[in-house]
Amino acid sequence: MAEKLLLDPATVVGYVTAMSDPGVLGQAAAGAADVLQGGYFRDMLVAERHGVLNDLVKSRAELADQSEFGGAIVLGRLHDEVLAKEHQLDHLDALISALDERFASHWVHR
């Protein structure tokens, strides 16, 4: 006996999509699921941002320590490392900002 699917197989991309589909849970529940998922993802991004910021501080300190006696190759590598971490930090900030903008009305308590 074949099982009856709640959704057309073409619409099932993954668990998140199925849980956020208003046809399965209703509009209010789907919206609440989106807010919870957005909050979880934001928390993960903030934790990642703290780690990257910590790494950036260490890399900048190492670059400053090596600036007087380090060779060109070492300084170039450290400079590239600092730039990459700064870029990663900017990207995380943009993602966090986008989530804050999208869910600001739901996260008044944050």
Backbone as XML, in Angstrom:
<?xml version="1.0"?>
<chain id="A" units="angstrom">
  <residue number="1" name="MET">
    <atom name="N" x="0.847" y="-1.181" z="0.000"/>
    <atom name="CA" x="0.000" y="0.000" z="0.000"/>
    <atom name="C" x="0.893" y="1.245" z="0.000"/>
  </residue>
  <residue number="2" name="ALA">
    <atom name="N" x="0.674" y="2.155" z="-0.898"/>
    <atom name="CA" x="1.475" y="3.376" z="-1.007"/>
    <atom name="C" x="1.027" y="4.384" z="0.046"/>
  </residue>
  <residue number="3" name="GLU">
    <atom name="N" x="2.010" y="5.071" z="0.620"/>
    <atom name="CA" x="1.698" y="6.099" z="1.613"/>
    <atom name="C" x="1.259" y="7.374" z="0.918"/>
  </residue>
  <residue number="4" name="LYS">
    <atom name="N" x="0.325" y="8.062" z="1.522"/>
    <atom name="CA" x="-0.132" y="9.328" z="0.968"/>
    <atom name="C" x="0.757" y="10.438" z="1.532"/>
  </residue>
  <residue number="5" name="LEU">
    <atom name="N" x="1.329" y="11.236" z="0.634"/>
    <atom name="CA" x="2.181" y="12.346" z="1.045"/>
    <atom name="C" x="1.338" y="13.574" z="1.350"/>
  </residue>
  <residue number="6" name="LEU">
    <atom name="N" x="1.765" y="14.325" z="2.374"/>
    <atom name="CA" x="1.076" y="15.565" z="2.700"/>
    <atom name="C" x="1.389" y="16.663" z="1.698"/>
  </residue>
  <residue number="7" name="LEU">
    <atom name="N" x="2.539" y="16.561" z="1.066"/>
    <atom name="CA" x="2.975" y="17.553" z="0.091"/>
    <atom name="C" x="3.305" y="16.872" z="-1.220"/>
  </residue>
  <residue number="8" name="ASP">
    <atom name="N" x="3.185" y="17.610" z="-2.276"/>
    <atom name="CA" x="3.632" y="17.134" z="-3.575"/>
    <atom name="C" x="5.131" y="16.885" z="-3.480"/>
  </residue>
  <residue number="9" name="PRO">
    <atom name="N" x="5.659" y="15.756" z="-3.947"/>
    <atom name="CA" x="7.095" y="15.473" z="-3.842"/>
    <atom name="C" x="7.981" y="16.575" z="-4.404"/>
  </residue>
  <residue number="10" name="ALA">
    <atom name="N" x="7.495" y="17.326" z="-5.383"/>
    <atom name="CA" x="8.301" y="18.397" z="-5.965"/>
    <atom name="C" x="8.522" y="19.543" z="-4.982"/>
  </residue>
  <residue number="11" name="THR">
    <atom name="N" x="7.650" y="19.680" z="-3.964"/>
    <atom name="CA" x="7.787" y="20.787" z="-3.013"/>
    <atom name="C" x="8.616" y="20.412" z="-1.793"/>
  </residue>
  <residue number="12" name="VAL">
    <atom name="N" x="8.902" y="19.146" z="-1.616"/>
    <atom name="CA" x="9.670" y="18.708" z="-0.453"/>
    <atom name="C" x="11.150" y="18.775" z="-0.793"/>
  </residue>
  <residue number="13" name="VAL">
    <atom name="N" x="11.781" y="19.829" z="-0.337"/>
    <atom name="CA" x="13.213" y="20.007" z="-0.567"/>
    <atom name="C" x="13.986" y="19.503" z="0.633"/>
  </residue>
  <residue number="14" name="GLY">
    <atom name="N" x="13.426" y="19.643" z="1.780"/>
    <atom name="CA" x="14.074" y="19.215" z="3.020"/>
    <atom name="C" x="13.138" y="19.466" z="4.179"/>
  </residue>
  <residue number="15" name="TYR">
    <atom name="N" x="13.598" y="19.104" z="5.341"/>
    <atom name="CA" x="12.788" y="19.223" z="6.554"/>
    <atom name="C" x="12.354" y="20.661" z="6.794"/>
  </residue>
  <residue number="16" name="VAL">
    <atom name="N" x="13.273" y="21.602" z="6.609"/>
    <atom name="CA" x="12.958" y="22.999" z="6.871"/>
    <atom name="C" x="11.852" y="23.482" z="5.943"/>
  </residue>
  <residue number="17" name="THR">
    <atom name="N" x="11.924" y="23.140" z="4.682"/>
    <atom name="CA" x="10.904" y="23.564" z="3.733"/>
    <atom name="C" x="9.546" y="22.985" z="4.109"/>
  </residue>
  <residue number="18" name="ALA">
    <atom name="N" x="9.525" y="21.709" z="4.436"/>
    <atom name="CA" x="8.253" y="21.083" z="4.786"/>
    <atom name="C" x="7.668" y="21.691" z="6.058"/>
  </residue>
  <residue number="19" name="MET">
    <atom name="N" x="8.494" y="21.987" z="7.048"/>
    <atom name="CA" x="7.999" y="22.561" z="8.299"/>
    <atom name="C" x="7.509" y="23.990" z="8.103"/>
  </residue>
  <residue number="20" name="SER">
    <atom name="N" x="8.080" y="24.698" z="7.146"/>
    <atom name="CA" x="7.706" y="26.089" z="6.929"/>
    <atom name="C" x="6.556" y="26.244" z="5.936"/>
  </residue>
  <residue number="21" name="ASP">
    <atom name="N" x="6.078" y="25.156" z="5.382"/>
    <atom name="CA" x="5.012" y="25.207" z="4.397"/>
    <atom name="C" x="3.682" y="25.428" z="5.116"/>
  </residue>
  <residue number="22" name="PRO">
    <atom name="N" x="3.000" y="26.551" z="4.828"/>
    <atom name="CA" x="1.745" y="26.825" z="5.512"/>
    <atom name="C" x="0.664" y="25.784" z="5.235"/>
  </residue>
  <residue number="23" name="GLY">
    <atom name="N" x="0.795" y="25.024" z="4.141"/>
    <atom name="CA" x="-0.192" y="23.995" z="3.850"/>
    <atom name="C" x="-0.155" y="22.856" z="4.842"/>
  </residue>
  <residue number="24" name="VAL">
    <atom name="N" x="0.975" y="22.640" z="5.491"/>
    <atom name="CA" x="1.106" y="21.546" z="6.449"/>
    <atom name="C" x="0.734" y="21.999" z="7.853"/>
  </residue>
  <residue number="25" name="LEU">
    <atom name="N" x="1.278" y="23.117" z="8.281"/>
    <atom name="CA" x="1.101" y="23.548" z="9.663"/>
    <atom name="C" x="0.107" y="24.686" z="9.834"/>
  </residue>
  <residue number="26" name="GLY">
    <atom name="N" x="-0.235" y="25.359" z="8.791"/>
    <atom name="CA" x="-1.036" y="26.566" z="8.904"/>
    <atom name="C" x="-0.118" y="27.780" z="8.903"/>
  </residue>
  <residue number="27" name="GLN">
    <atom name="N" x="-0.658" y="28.902" z="8.535"/>
    <atom name="CA" x="0.147" y="30.109" z="8.365"/>
    <atom name="C" x="0.828" y="30.537" z="9.666"/>
  </residue>
  <residue number="28" name="ALA">
    <atom name="N" x="0.121" y="30.541" z="10.775"/>
    <atom name="CA" x="0.694" y="30.999" z="12.050"/>
    <atom name="C" x="1.829" y="30.091" z="12.504"/>
  </residue>
  <residue number="29" name="ALA">
    <atom name="N" x="1.611" y="28.785" z="12.406"/>
    <atom name="CA" x="2.643" y="27.841" z="12.840"/>
    <atom name="C" x="3.869" y="27.908" z="11.931"/>
  </residue>
  <residue number="30" name="ALA">
    <atom name="N" x="3.649" y="28.073" z="10.637"/>
    <atom name="CA" x="4.775" y="28.190" z="9.707"/>
    <atom name="C" x="5.568" y="29.454" z="10.000"/>
  </residue>
  <residue number="31" name="GLY">
    <atom name="N" x="4.879" y="30.551" z="10.303"/>
    <atom name="CA" x="5.562" y="31.794" z="10.663"/>
    <atom name="C" x="6.353" y="31.640" z="11.950"/>
  </residue>
  <residue number="32" name="ALA">
    <atom name="N" x="5.766" y="30.961" z="12.928"/>
    <atom name="CA" x="6.473" y="30.732" z="14.194"/>
    <atom name="C" x="7.703" y="29.857" z="13.979"/>
  </residue>
  <residue number="33" name="ALA">
    <atom name="N" x="7.589" y="28.854" z="13.113"/>
    <atom name="CA" x="8.740" y="27.998" z="12.804"/>
    <atom name="C" x="9.844" y="28.802" z="12.137"/>
  </residue>
  <residue number="34" name="ASP">
    <atom name="N" x="9.472" y="29.706" z="11.237"/>
    <atom name="CA" x="10.470" y="30.558" z="10.585"/>
    <atom name="C" x="11.186" y="31.436" z="11.598"/>
  </residue>
  <residue number="35" name="VAL">
    <atom name="N" x="10.438" y="32.007" z="12.539"/>
    <atom name="CA" x="11.041" y="32.864" z="13.563"/>
    <atom name="C" x="12.000" y="32.058" z="14.438"/>
  </residue>
  <residue number="36" name="LEU">
    <atom name="N" x="11.601" y="30.872" z="14.836"/>
    <atom name="CA" x="12.479" y="30.030" z="15.659"/>
    <atom name="C" x="13.745" y="29.625" z="14.900"/>
  </residue>
  <residue number="37" name="GLN">
    <atom name="N" x="13.583" y="29.243" z="13.651"/>
    <atom name="CA" x="14.746" y="28.871" z="12.837"/>
    <atom name="C" x="15.658" y="30.070" z="12.619"/>
  </residue>
  <residue number="38" name="GLY">
    <atom name="N" x="15.073" y="31.234" z="12.370"/>
    <atom name="CA" x="15.864" y="32.448" z="12.206"/>
    <atom name="C" x="16.634" y="32.786" z="13.471"/>
  </residue>
  <residue number="39" name="GLY">
    <atom name="N" x="15.996" y="32.622" z="14.619"/>
    <atom name="CA" x="16.663" y="32.891" z="15.896"/>
    <atom name="C" x="17.802" y="31.933" z="16.167"/>
  </residue>
  <residue number="40" name="TYR">
    <atom name="N" x="17.568" y="30.666" z="15.872"/>
    <atom name="CA" x="18.617" y="29.662" z="16.047"/>
    <atom name="C" x="19.809" y="29.968" z="15.141"/>
  </residue>
  <residue number="41" name="PHE">
    <atom name="N" x="19.518" y="30.273" z="13.880"/>
    <atom name="CA" x="20.578" y="30.574" z="12.927"/>
    <atom name="C" x="21.333" y="31.831" z="13.337"/>
  </residue>
  <residue number="42" name="ARG">
    <atom name="N" x="20.615" y="32.849" z="13.817"/>
    <atom name="CA" x="21.266" y="34.077" z="14.269"/>
    <atom name="C" x="22.210" y="33.786" z="15.429"/>
  </residue>
  <residue number="43" name="ASP">
    <atom name="N" x="21.759" y="32.986" z="16.379"/>
    <atom name="CA" x="22.607" y="32.630" z="17.525"/>
    <atom name="C" x="23.873" y="31.909" z="17.071"/>
  </residue>
  <residue number="44" name="MET">
    <atom name="N" x="23.745" y="31.037" z="16.084"/>
    <atom name="CA" x="24.912" y="30.332" z="15.553"/>
    <atom name="C" x="25.871" y="31.306" z="14.853"/>
  </residue>
  <residue number="45" name="LEU">
    <atom name="N" x="25.318" y="32.253" z="14.122"/>
    <atom name="CA" x="26.152" y="33.247" z="13.447"/>
    <atom name="C" x="26.878" y="34.140" z="14.453"/>
  </residue>
  <residue number="46" name="VAL">
    <atom name="N" x="26.194" y="34.520" z="15.525"/>
    <atom name="CA" x="26.821" y="35.354" z="16.559"/>
    <atom name="C" x="27.953" y="34.585" z="17.238"/>
  </residue>
  <residue number="47" name="ALA">
    <atom name="N" x="27.743" y="33.310" z="17.518"/>
    <atom name="CA" x="28.805" y="32.494" z="18.113"/>
    <atom name="C" x="29.990" y="32.385" z="17.164"/>
  </residue>
  <residue number="48" name="GLU">
    <atom name="N" x="29.714" y="32.172" z="15.883"/>
    <atom name="CA" x="30.780" y="32.105" z="14.883"/>
    <atom name="C" x="31.512" y="33.438" z="14.788"/>
  </residue>
  <residue number="49" name="ARG">
    <atom name="N" x="30.766" y="34.539" z="14.879"/>
    <atom name="CA" x="31.363" y="35.870" z="14.816"/>
    <atom name="C" x="32.338" y="36.080" z="15.974"/>
  </residue>
  <residue number="50" name="HIS">
    <atom name="N" x="31.963" y="35.633" z="17.161"/>
    <atom name="CA" x="32.853" y="35.768" z="18.321"/>
    <atom name="C" x="34.157" y="34.994" z="18.098"/>
  </residue>
  <residue number="51" name="GLY">
    <atom name="N" x="34.051" y="33.812" z="17.539"/>
    <atom name="CA" x="35.248" y="33.023" z="17.248"/>
    <atom name="C" x="36.137" y="33.689" z="16.211"/>
  </residue>
  <residue number="52" name="VAL">
    <atom name="N" x="35.530" y="34.206" z="15.154"/>
    <atom name="CA" x="36.301" y="34.880" z="14.107"/>
    <atom name="C" x="36.935" y="36.152" z="14.652"/>
  </residue>
  <residue number="53" name="LEU">
    <atom name="N" x="36.198" y="36.892" z="15.473"/>
    <atom name="CA" x="36.748" y="38.113" z="16.064"/>
    <atom name="C" x="37.941" y="37.795" z="16.960"/>
  </residue>
  <residue number="54" name="ASN">
    <atom name="N" x="37.842" y="36.732" z="17.732"/>
    <atom name="CA" x="38.956" y="36.306" z="18.579"/>
    <atom name="C" x="40.171" y="35.941" z="17.724"/>
  </residue>
  <residue number="55" name="ASP">
    <atom name="N" x="39.945" y="35.198" z="16.647"/>
    <atom name="CA" x="41.029" y="34.837" z="15.737"/>
    <atom name="C" x="41.636" y="36.072" z="15.078"/>
  </residue>
  <residue number="56" name="LEU">
    <atom name="N" x="40.798" y="37.043" z="14.738"/>
    <atom name="CA" x="41.275" y="38.278" z="14.112"/>
    <atom name="C" x="42.183" y="39.061" z="15.058"/>
  </residue>
  <residue number="57" name="VAL">
    <atom name="N" x="41.795" y="39.150" z="16.317"/>
    <atom name="CA" x="42.621" y="39.846" z="17.311"/>
    <atom name="C" x="43.979" y="39.160" z="17.440"/>
  </residue>
  <residue number="58" name="LYS">
    <atom name="N" x="43.982" y="37.826" z="17.482"/>
    <atom name="CA" x="45.240" y="37.081" z="17.577"/>
    <atom name="C" x="46.098" y="37.292" z="16.329"/>
  </residue>
  <residue number="59" name="SER">
    <atom name="N" x="45.465" y="37.278" z="15.158"/>
    <atom name="CA" x="46.216" y="37.464" z="13.912"/>
    <atom name="C" x="46.801" y="38.863" z="13.821"/>
  </residue>
  <residue number="60" name="ARG">
    <atom name="N" x="46.050" y="39.863" z="14.249"/>
    <atom name="CA" x="46.570" y="41.236" z="14.236"/>
    <atom name="C" x="47.736" y="41.379" z="15.209"/>
  </residue>
  <residue number="61" name="ALA">
    <atom name="N" x="47.637" y="40.749" z="16.364"/>
    <atom name="CA" x="48.728" y="40.804" z="17.337"/>
    <atom name="C" x="49.970" y="40.118" z="16.789"/>
  </residue>
  <residue number="62" name="GLU">
    <atom name="N" x="49.788" y="38.977" z="16.140"/>
    <atom name="CA" x="50.925" y="38.268" z="15.553"/>
    <atom name="C" x="51.555" y="39.088" z="14.425"/>
  </residue>
  <residue number="63" name="LEU">
    <atom name="N" x="50.743" y="39.746" z="13.628"/>
    <atom name="CA" x="51.251" y="40.607" z="12.560"/>
    <atom name="C" x="52.056" y="41.764" z="13.140"/>
  </residue>
  <residue number="64" name="ALA">
    <atom name="N" x="51.559" y="42.355" z="14.209"/>
    <atom name="CA" x="52.285" y="43.456" z="14.854"/>
    <atom name="C" x="53.607" y="42.970" z="15.436"/>
  </residue>
  <residue number="65" name="ASP">
    <atom name="N" x="53.607" y="41.775" z="16.040"/>
    <atom name="CA" x="54.838" y="41.216" z="16.611"/>
    <atom name="C" x="55.872" y="40.921" z="15.534"/>
  </residue>
  <residue number="66" name="GLN">
    <atom name="N" x="55.412" y="40.449" z="14.395"/>
    <atom name="CA" x="56.326" y="40.057" z="13.317"/>
    <atom name="C" x="56.736" y="41.232" z="12.421"/>
  </residue>
  <residue number="67" name="SER">
    <atom name="N" x="56.078" y="42.367" z="12.559"/>
    <atom name="CA" x="56.308" y="43.469" z="11.621"/>
    <atom name="C" x="57.744" y="43.979" z="11.640"/>
  </residue>
  <residue number="68" name="GLU">
    <atom name="N" x="58.405" y="43.892" z="12.780"/>
    <atom name="CA" x="59.770" y="44.399" z="12.869"/>
    <atom name="C" x="60.802" y="43.396" z="12.359"/>
  </residue>
  <residue number="69" name="PHE">
    <atom name="N" x="60.613" y="42.123" z="12.668"/>
    <atom name="CA" x="61.639" y="41.134" z="12.351"/>
    <atom name="C" x="61.198" y="40.056" z="11.361"/>
  </residue>
  <residue number="70" name="GLY">
    <atom name="N" x="59.929" y="40.027" z="11.007"/>
    <atom name="CA" x="59.432" y="38.983" z="10.111"/>
    <atom name="C" x="59.850" y="39.232" z="8.676"/>
  </residue>
  <residue number="71" name="GLY">
    <atom name="N" x="60.004" y="38.178" z="7.949"/>
    <atom name="CA" x="60.339" y="38.286" z="6.537"/>
    <atom name="C" x="59.117" y="38.643" z="5.713"/>
  </residue>
  <residue number="72" name="ALA">
    <atom name="N" x="59.361" y="38.973" z="4.463"/>
    <atom name="CA" x="58.283" y="39.394" z="3.576"/>
    <atom name="C" x="57.232" y="38.302" z="3.396"/>
  </residue>
  <residue number="73" name="ILE">
    <atom name="N" x="57.661" y="37.064" z="3.307"/>
    <atom name="CA" x="56.717" y="35.960" z="3.110"/>
    <atom name="C" x="55.815" y="35.797" z="4.330"/>
  </residue>
  <residue number="74" name="VAL">
    <atom name="N" x="56.427" y="35.857" z="5.512"/>
    <atom name="CA" x="55.654" y="35.719" z="6.758"/>
    <atom name="C" x="54.680" y="36.881" z="6.901"/>
  </residue>
  <residue number="75" name="LEU">
    <atom name="N" x="55.150" y="38.083" z="6.657"/>
    <atom name="CA" x="54.293" y="39.252" z="6.776"/>
    <atom name="C" x="53.157" y="39.213" z="5.754"/>
  </residue>
  <residue number="76" name="GLY">
    <atom name="N" x="53.464" y="38.781" z="4.545"/>
    <atom name="CA" x="52.430" y="38.664" z="3.521"/>
    <atom name="C" x="51.363" y="37.663" z="3.902"/>
  </residue>
  <residue number="77" name="ARG">
    <atom name="N" x="51.796" y="36.522" z="4.432"/>
    <atom name="CA" x="50.844" y="35.493" z="4.866"/>
    <atom name="C" x="49.960" y="36.008" z="5.997"/>
  </residue>
  <residue number="78" name="LEU">
    <atom name="N" x="50.577" y="36.674" z="6.981"/>
    <atom name="CA" x="49.803" y="37.194" z="8.103"/>
    <atom name="C" x="48.844" y="38.299" z="7.662"/>
  </residue>
  <residue number="79" name="HIS">
    <atom name="N" x="49.294" y="39.144" z="6.744"/>
    <atom name="CA" x="48.435" y="40.205" z="6.236"/>
    <atom name="C" x="47.235" y="39.613" z="5.500"/>
  </residue>
  <residue number="80" name="ASP">
    <atom name="N" x="47.472" y="38.603" z="4.679"/>
    <atom name="CA" x="46.378" y="37.931" z="3.976"/>
    <atom name="C" x="45.409" y="37.276" z="4.959"/>
  </residue>
  <residue number="81" name="GLU">
    <atom name="N" x="45.948" y="36.708" z="6.017"/>
    <atom name="CA" x="45.121" y="36.068" z="7.045"/>
    <atom name="C" x="44.219" y="37.104" z="7.720"/>
  </residue>
  <residue number="82" name="VAL">
    <atom name="N" x="44.782" y="38.257" z="8.050"/>
    <atom name="CA" x="44.002" y="39.328" z="8.678"/>
    <atom name="C" x="42.900" y="39.796" z="7.728"/>
  </residue>
  <residue number="83" name="LEU">
    <atom name="N" x="43.236" y="40.015" z="6.460"/>
    <atom name="CA" x="42.235" y="40.457" z="5.489"/>
    <atom name="C" x="41.109" y="39.431" z="5.325"/>
  </residue>
  <residue number="84" name="ALA">
    <atom name="N" x="41.465" y="38.160" z="5.292"/>
    <atom name="CA" x="40.454" y="37.104" z="5.150"/>
    <atom name="C" x="39.520" y="37.077" z="6.357"/>
  </residue>
  <residue number="85" name="LYS">
    <atom name="N" x="40.074" y="37.243" z="7.537"/>
    <atom name="CA" x="39.242" y="37.242" z="8.749"/>
    <atom name="C" x="38.361" y="38.485" z="8.802"/>
  </residue>
  <residue number="86" name="GLU">
    <atom name="N" x="38.878" y="39.622" z="8.361"/>
    <atom name="CA" x="38.062" y="40.836" z="8.300"/>
    <atom name="C" x="36.910" y="40.663" z="7.312"/>
  </residue>
  <residue number="87" name="HIS">
    <atom name="N" x="37.197" y="40.038" z="6.176"/>
    <atom name="CA" x="36.153" y="39.780" z="5.183"/>
    <atom name="C" x="35.105" y="38.826" z="5.754"/>
  </residue>
  <residue number="88" name="GLN">
    <atom name="N" x="35.542" y="37.799" z="6.443"/>
    <atom name="CA" x="34.622" y="36.840" z="7.047"/>
    <atom name="C" x="33.756" y="37.528" z="8.101"/>
  </residue>
  <residue number="89" name="LEU">
    <atom name="N" x="34.348" y="38.416" z="8.876"/>
    <atom name="CA" x="33.607" y="39.157" z="9.893"/>
    <atom name="C" x="32.550" y="40.054" z="9.240"/>
  </residue>
  <residue number="90" name="ASP">
    <atom name="N" x="32.923" y="40.731" z="8.160"/>
    <atom name="CA" x="31.961" y="41.574" z="7.438"/>
    <atom name="C" x="30.802" y="40.746" z="6.892"/>
  </residue>
  <residue number="91" name="HIS">
    <atom name="N" x="31.115" y="39.570" z="6.374"/>
    <atom name="CA" x="30.078" y="38.693" z="5.831"/>
    <atom name="C" x="29.125" y="38.223" z="6.936"/>
  </residue>
  <residue number="92" name="LEU">
    <atom name="N" x="29.675" y="37.833" z="8.078"/>
    <atom name="CA" x="28.833" y="37.416" z="9.198"/>
    <atom name="C" x="27.967" y="38.570" z="9.688"/>
  </residue>
  <residue number="93" name="ASP">
    <atom name="N" x="28.547" y="39.771" z="9.753"/>
    <atom name="CA" x="27.771" y="40.951" z="10.162"/>
    <atom name="C" x="26.602" y="41.204" z="9.212"/>
  </residue>
  <residue number="94" name="ALA">
    <atom name="N" x="26.836" y="41.033" z="7.912"/>
    <atom name="CA" x="25.778" y="41.233" z="6.924"/>
    <atom name="C" x="24.664" y="40.195" z="7.098"/>
  </residue>
  <residue number="95" name="LEU">
    <atom name="N" x="25.039" y="38.945" z="7.356"/>
    <atom name="CA" x="24.034" y="37.900" z="7.557"/>
    <atom name="C" x="23.215" y="38.156" z="8.822"/>
  </residue>
  <residue number="96" name="ILE">
    <atom name="N" x="23.888" y="38.540" z="9.892"/>
    <atom name="CA" x="23.194" y="38.837" z="11.157"/>
    <atom name="C" x="22.257" y="40.029" z="10.967"/>
  </residue>
  <residue number="97" name="SER">
    <atom name="N" x="22.738" y="41.048" z="10.270"/>
    <atom name="CA" x="21.921" y="42.230" z="10.009"/>
    <atom name="C" x="20.682" y="41.888" z="9.192"/>
  </residue>
  <residue number="98" name="ALA">
    <atom name="N" x="20.843" y="41.033" z="8.203"/>
    <atom name="CA" x="19.706" y="40.622" z="7.373"/>
    <atom name="C" x="18.668" y="39.865" z="8.203"/>
  </residue>
  <residue number="99" name="LEU">
    <atom name="N" x="19.126" y="38.991" z="9.087"/>
    <atom name="CA" x="18.186" y="38.278" z="9.961"/>
    <atom name="C" x="17.498" y="39.239" z="10.919"/>
  </residue>
  <residue number="100" name="ASP">
    <atom name="N" x="18.259" y="40.193" z="11.466"/>
    <atom name="CA" x="17.665" y="41.174" z="12.374"/>
    <atom name="C" x="16.595" y="41.996" z="11.658"/>
  </residue>
  <residue number="101" name="GLU">
    <atom name="N" x="16.888" y="42.382" z="10.426"/>
    <atom name="CA" x="15.926" y="43.168" z="9.652"/>
    <atom name="C" x="14.672" y="42.352" z="9.350"/>
  </residue>
  <residue number="102" name="ARG">
    <atom name="N" x="14.865" y="41.102" z="8.998"/>
    <atom name="CA" x="13.737" y="40.239" z="8.631"/>
    <atom name="C" x="12.841" y="39.919" z="9.829"/>
  </residue>
  <residue number="103" name="PHE">
    <atom name="N" x="13.444" y="39.691" z="10.995"/>
    <atom name="CA" x="12.674" y="39.231" z="12.147"/>
    <atom name="C" x="12.654" y="40.239" z="13.296"/>
  </residue>
  <residue number="104" name="ALA">
    <atom name="N" x="12.985" y="41.506" z="13.043"/>
    <atom name="CA" x="13.078" y="42.506" z="14.109"/>
    <atom name="C" x="11.801" y="42.615" z="14.935"/>
  </residue>
  <residue number="105" name="SER">
    <atom name="N" x="10.679" y="42.572" z="14.284"/>
    <atom name="CA" x="9.417" y="42.722" z="15.028"/>
    <atom name="C" x="9.147" y="41.538" z="15.950"/>
  </residue>
  <residue number="106" name="HIS">
    <atom name="N" x="9.737" y="40.396" z="15.675"/>
    <atom name="CA" x="9.532" y="39.208" z="16.507"/>
    <atom name="C" x="10.571" y="39.096" z="17.616"/>
  </residue>
  <residue number="107" name="TRP">
    <atom name="N" x="11.677" y="39.845" z="17.492"/>
    <atom name="CA" x="12.780" y="39.733" z="18.441"/>
    <atom name="C" x="12.929" y="40.966" z="19.303"/>
  </residue>
  <residue number="108" name="VAL">
    <atom name="N" x="11.836" y="41.603" z="19.657"/>
    <atom name="CA" x="11.885" y="42.809" z="20.482"/>
    <atom name="C" x="12.560" y="42.524" z="21.819"/>
  </residue>
  <residue number="109" name="HIS">
    <atom name="N" x="12.406" y="41.327" z="22.311"/>
    <atom name="CA" x="12.953" y="40.938" z="23.621"/>
    <atom name="C" x="14.459" y="40.699" z="23.601"/>
  </residue>
  <residue number="110" name="ARG">
    <atom name="N" x="15.088" y="40.596" z="22.435"/>
    <atom name="CA" x="16.519" y="40.302" z="22.349"/>
    <atom name="C" x="17.360" y="41.453" z="22.793"/>
  </residue>
</chain>
